[in-house]
Amino acid sequence: VQLQASGGGWVQPGGSLRLSCTASGSIFSIDVMGWYRQAPGKQRELVALISSADSIAYADSTAYADSVKGRFTISRDNAKNTVYLQLSGLKPEDTAVYYCRADVRRSSRSLSTTYWGQGTLVTVSS
């Protein structure tokens, strides 16, 4: 199973970007998908998670990091094994490498295994 992330780049403060991450390979189903980020000199942190049920983001407040609530939106297309992250109202502190995650089941009987994408860099500066 491979995860391919794309959509990063440079944007001015207040701008927007859309990240995509597609899983490929031996996939029966995907449970949780999500995005994390790692800024220079900092630990990787959770940005947003989305469940498989109806592709609806968790209603729980933990679905989004507090720092991105109201600015970022996570969504997924189960038919395409793809998760998206719409970033709006970007701030310089959002600068980081963004990593996608997918918890993949390779058969109906297997437990899920977590896979990670290679990361896509988002730079917010004027």
C-alpha positions in Angstrom: 0.0 0.0 0.0 1.3 3.4 -0.9 0.0 6.9 -0.1 0.8 9.7 -2.6 0.3 13.2 -1.3 0.2 16.3 -3.4 -1.0 19.9 -3.4 1.6 21.7 -1.3 3.3 24.8 -2.2 4.0 28.5 -1.4 1.1 30.8 -0.5 0.7 34.2 1.0 -0.9 34.7 4.4 -4.7 34.5 4.1 -4.4 32.3 1.0 -5.7 28.8 0.4 -4.5 25.4 -0.8 -6.0 22.0 -1.3 -4.0 18.9 -0.4 -4.8 15.5 -1.7 -3.7 12.0 -0.7 -4.5 8.9 -2.6 -3.9 5.3 -1.4 -3.1 2.6 -3.8 -2.2 -1.1 -3.7 -3.9 -4.0 -2.0 -6.8 -2.3 -0.3 -10.0 -3.9 1.0 -11.2 -0.8 2.9 -9.9 2.2 4.7 -10.9 3.1 8.2 -9.7 6.4 9.5 -7.9 8.8 7.2 -6.2 12.0 8.3 -3.6 14.7 8.1 -0.7 15.5 10.4 2.0 18.2 10.1 5.5 18.8 11.2 7.0 22.2 11.4 10.8 22.7 11.5 12.1 21.8 15.0 8.7 20.6 16.2 7.1 17.2 16.7 4.5 15.9 14.3 1.0 16.9 15.3 -2.5 16.0 14.3 -4.4 18.3 12.0 -7.6 16.5 11.2 -9.1 13.0 11.0 -12.1 11.6 9.2 -13.9 8.3 9.6 -15.1 6.0 6.9 -18.8 6.1 7.9 -20.5 8.3 5.3 -17.2 10.2 4.9 -18.3 12.5 7.6 -15.7 14.1 9.8 -15.9 13.2 13.4 -18.4 15.3 15.3 -16.1 15.1 18.2 -13.9 18.1 18.8 -10.8 16.0 18.4 -11.5 15.8 14.6 -9.5 19.0 14.2 -6.7 20.6 16.0 -7.8 23.7 17.8 -5.4 25.8 15.8 -7.0 24.9 12.5 -10.7 24.8 13.4 -12.8 27.0 11.2 -10.0 27.3 8.6 -9.3 23.8 7.5 -11.7 21.2 6.2 -11.1 17.5 5.8 -13.0 15.3 3.4 -12.7 12.0 1.5 -13.8 10.2 -1.5 -14.0 6.5 -0.6 -14.4 5.4 -4.2 -11.0 7.0 -5.0 -9.3 6.1 -1.7 -8.5 9.7 -1.4 -8.5 12.2 1.4 -8.4 15.9 1.0 -7.5 18.8 3.2 -8.8 22.3 2.2 -6.6 24.9 3.9 -8.0 28.4 4.1 -7.0 31.5 6.0 -3.5 30.3 6.0 -1.0 31.8 8.5 2.8 31.7 8.7 2.5 29.3 11.6 0.8 26.8 9.3 4.1 26.3 7.5 5.0 22.6 7.8 5.3 19.3 6.0 1.9 17.8 5.8 1.6 14.0 6.0 -1.4 12.0 5.3 -2.4 8.8 7.1 -4.7 5.9 6.2 -5.7 2.9 8.3 -6.0 0.2 5.7 -7.6 -3.2 5.8 -6.2 -5.6 3.2 -9.1 -8.1 3.7 -12.4 -8.4 5.5 -10.8 -10.4 8.2 -7.7 -8.3 8.8 -7.1 -5.6 11.3 -6.2 -2.2 9.9 -2.6 -1.1 9.4 -1.5 2.5 9.4 0.3 3.8 6.4 1.8 7.3 5.9 2.3 9.4 2.8 5.7 11.0 2.0 4.7 14.5 3.0 4.0 17.7 1.1 5.4 21.0 2.1 3.2 24.0 2.7 5.0 27.3 3.1 3.0 30.4 4.1 4.9 33.7 3.9 4.7 37.1 2.3 
